[in-house]
Amino acid sequence: MDGDIGAGDTEFVFAGRVVEWRGPAPYYFVPVPDEEAADIAAVAALATYGWGVIPVRARIGGTAFETSLFPKDGGYLLPLKNAVRKPEELAAGDDVRVEMEVLLRRP
């Protein structure tokens, strides 16, 4: 990521707690807080490429990554792959600071 995230209409900085969803395999997420989720919903039509997922660029600690937010119960979940969790030593229940930018589609 070039520069700081968190300065524009599609850039967010928030704190959250890592949660685990147990399906066929465990998945880890950080729920996006309600206020930020509402702001993301306002630009979702300019970002989504289908199924309601929203492409983002994010940073937790020293790890930058790209993924897509999953819609859930009127909000969004930020998925945390092993490539993020392992170097940052994250587990379910850990509190994290997230810097995130919604990636808008280019016209």
Backbone hydrogen bonds, N-H to C=O, Kabsch-Sander energy under -0.5 kcal/mol:
donor,donor_aa,acceptor,acceptor_aa,energy
3,G,1,M,-0.6
11,E,8,G,-1.4
12,F,100,M,-3.5
14,F,98,V,-2.3
16,G,96,V,-2.3
18,V,94,D,-3.1
19,V,29,F,-3.1
21,W,27,Y,-3.1
22,R,20,E,-0.5
23,G,21,W,-0.8
23,G,25,A,-1.2
27,Y,21,W,-2.4
29,F,19,V,-2.4
30,V,78,L,-1.9
32,V,76,Y,-2.7
37,A,33,P,-2.8
38,A,34,D,-2.4
39,D,35,E,-1.7
40,I,36,E,-2.4
41,A,37,A,-2.6
42,A,38,A,-1.4
43,V,39,D,-0.7
43,V,40,I,-1.2
44,A,40,I,-0.8
46,L,43,V,-1.5
47,A,44,A,-1.6
48,T,44,A,-3.1
49,Y,53,V,-0.8
53,V,50,G,-1.6
54,I,69,L,-1.5
56,V,67,T,-2.9
57,R,101,E,-2.4
58,A,65,F,-3.3
59,R,99,E,-2.4
60,I,63,T,-2.4
61,G,97,R,-0.5
63,T,60,I,-2.2
64,A,62,G,-0.6
65,F,58,A,-2.8
67,T,56,V,-2.0
69,L,54,I,-3.2
70,F,77,L,-2.5
72,K,75,G,-2.2
75,G,72,K,-2.2
77,L,70,F,-2.4
78,L,30,V,-2.6
80,L,28,Y,-3.0
81,K,79,P,-0.6
84,V,81,K,-1.8
85,R,81,K,-2.7
86,K,82,N,-2.5
88,E,84,V,-1.4
89,E,85,R,-0.6
89,E,86,K,-1.0
90,L,85,R,-2.4
93,G,18,V,-3.4
94,D,91,A,-2.2
96,V,16,G,-3.2
98,V,14,F,-3.5
98,V,96,V,-0.5
99,E,59,R,-2.3
100,M,12,F,-3.2
101,E,57,R,-3.1
102,V,10,T,-3.2
103,L,55,P,-2.8
104,L,102,V,-0.9
105,R,46,L,-3.0
